[in-house]
Amino acid sequence: DLTDDEPGANFPAGDVPVRILSPGQRRRAGLARVLASGAPIWLLDEPGNGLDRESLRALGHVIAAHRTAGGAVIIATHFDLPVEDARVMLLKPAPMLDEEAA
């Protein structure tokens, strides 16, 4: 429950603007939108940022369930996520523009 002086206290549950949520709450709200979309392919950019360990585990389970149901997930991330049987592609850094000219 929010006290009257906390951000979001004057909004009914479910109507709190995402802009006043914490980074982790914003990330979870975005992931919930992806989940609710019913899209067969998910494109996730750094989905673990702002999430705690328990939320990361839950994210791994949700991704696994989506893949088991025939969905596909493309994830760009800088750290390992708990996704079993993932195909990992490591990208090399692109050369700097001044290196190409030399």
C-alpha positions in Angstrom: 0.0 0.0 0.0 1.2 3.5 -0.9 1.1 6.4 1.6 -0.4 9.7 0.3 3.0 11.3 -0.2 4.4 8.4 -2.4 4.5 8.7 -6.2 1.5 6.8 -7.6 -0.6 7.1 -4.4 -3.3 9.0 -6.2 -3.7 6.5 -9.0 -6.0 3.4 -8.8 -4.1 0.1 -9.0 -3.3 -0.6 -12.6 -3.5 3.0 -13.6 -0.1 4.1 -12.3 2.0 5.7 -15.1 5.0 3.6 -16.0 7.2 6.7 -15.8 7.0 6.9 -12.0 7.9 3.2 -11.5 11.4 2.0 -10.5 13.6 0.7 -13.2 12.9 -2.9 -12.3 9.1 -2.3 -12.2 9.3 -0.6 -15.6 11.2 -3.6 -17.0 8.6 -6.0 -15.5 5.8 -3.9 -17.0 7.4 -4.0 -20.4 7.9 -7.7 -20.2 4.3 -8.1 -19.2 3.2 -6.3 -22.3 5.3 -8.6 -24.4 3.8 -11.6 -22.7 0.2 -10.4 -23.1 0.8 -9.5 -26.8 0.6 -13.1 -28.0 3.3 -12.5 -30.5 5.1 -15.6 -31.6 8.5 -13.9 -31.8 9.8 -11.8 -28.9 12.7 -9.3 -29.5 14.1 -8.5 -26.0 16.8 -5.8 -25.5 18.6 -6.3 -22.2 15.5 -7.8 -20.5 17.4 -8.6 -17.3 18.5 -5.0 -16.6 16.9 -3.8 -13.3 15.6 -7.2 -12.3 16.6 -9.0 -9.1 17.7 -12.7 -9.1 14.2 -14.1 -8.5 12.8 -12.0 -11.3 15.6 -13.2 -13.6 14.7 -16.8 -12.7 11.0 -16.1 -13.5 12.1 -14.5 -16.8 14.0 -17.7 -17.7 10.9 -19.8 -16.9 8.6 -17.5 -19.0 11.0 -17.6 -22.0 11.2 -21.4 -21.7 7.4 -21.7 -21.6 7.1 -19.5 -24.7 9.7 -21.5 -26.6 8.1 -24.8 -25.5 4.8 -23.5 -27.0 6.6 -22.9 -30.3 7.6 -19.3 -29.8 11.0 -17.8 -30.6 12.9 -15.3 -28.6 15.8 -13.1 -29.7 17.7 -11.5 -26.8 20.4 -8.9 -26.9 22.2 -8.9 -23.5 25.6 -8.3 -21.9 25.2 -11.1 -19.3 24.0 -14.6 -19.1 20.3 -15.3 -18.6 18.9 -18.5 -17.3 17.7 -19.8 -20.7 18.3 -23.5 -21.3 19.4 -24.7 -24.8 19.9 -21.2 -26.0 21.8 -20.6 -29.2 24.4 -18.0 -28.3 26.0 -15.7 -30.9 28.9 -13.6 -29.7 29.5 -10.4 -31.7 32.9 -8.9 -32.2 33.2 -5.2 -31.7 32.9 -3.3 -34.9 36.1 -1.5 -36.1 36.3 2.2 -35.3 35.7 4.5 -38.3 39.2 5.8 -38.2 40.6 2.3 -38.3 38.8 1.5 -41.5 40.3 4.5 -43.3 43.9 3.5 -42.3 
